[in-house]
């Protein structure tokens, strides 16, 4: 069988066009499809606008610092975020595509399907190359490059682009997906904070980036291809060329990574084994024991029903003290929600134990780095604080399987929508889940704030208060993130309606107000005013959640995402 036959495709197009012209209903559907293509063109325009924004950011960094290495470090950080998104994209194309069930039943070899999915991934990564060309082109223009240097700039952009794709292939092969999801979320939040706090937070971040730029270019794999770009601007740092050696090693292993991924690229239909009959109150045989499922006979089932033992609530694993606190706080209905959201059991204590280990390691490394130099110390502190921030955000924003999209009859619906679960009760469970973690969040950022103040030569009490404010702002963001989680499974932003316009207006206004009030509460020197601003930001986040809940409860949108026409 041969796919992609040009002759077959031309004949099929002529047949489809003639059929559409004869049917009024098909003409209407054709107009809807054209409208979607127009929306797709608008998506391209928005994406090009983002590329221009990135170019403007690089231009600002170069002009304000006067150091090309600082701008290249910023490009490396952006490529790190691009690596996270490209890794998730490759994983979704290879293992989460809805085309795989249909393709695997066709008489086509596995390697062909793998190559088709890989081509989709490559086409989706073109905008990353466009971003690199824009950013490096701005730097080339600022440094008055000659014609041959402009050609070298294109080579640098291509090498950096392929380096990200090669690292994404290696990450899919060897590394867990959740790490890149967490890192991507942290980088997105950091980018939004810098964008909306560009008058207060951005200058401090730029100063820190300027001091740590050489170390970032040396230790960040995504910065290795672009760091030697500095040589084109008459730099004397010829040792930067050695950074291309590990890049070429990465390129040399791309084929091996793809072969390893191809070996595991097998679509397996989900087969649910027969479940054993579980009787509450009795010890059950686990699936790992290897014994066949135990089935009850009709007489045993009648005895279980008549005795009422089937009404006994089964045990739920509570491993540590935080889980026990939460379980005692929840009511009966919320116990059922906890079992639905986290069917394998709550795991609050284990996650925060890992985070406190990272906090302790960061503190120790910062103390040791202080003996090397202030720049190394600040770089270590910044990296450790970012890792702690990402881990804390992942612990707070843990929705379990509640919002998992389910493919159902041509539409996708969130998992909770298939059960009798309401907006208020599910959100209430998430808030209690986050509130139990608030003491751990405060302690983690209290320690981190004190260490940061000590490194900067400021009063430790000031750093402690700063850390506490950051912890409460992260907790307040839970209101907004819960609303966004519900929004991800609805059509509230996919149609042009007065309710959708009003909702988006409220979300934008209150979201910007939350970021502005939160940033002001961190940097206003007067304690009373700063805490009032902190309270206002928390109230703003709650109002955004309440307004979204009002639209949700009055059924202003559907809980399903229609397929693209």
Beta strands, then each sheet from edge to edge (+ up, - down):
strand 1: 405-408
strand 2: 411-414
strand 3: 561-562
sheet 1: 1+ 2- 3+
end
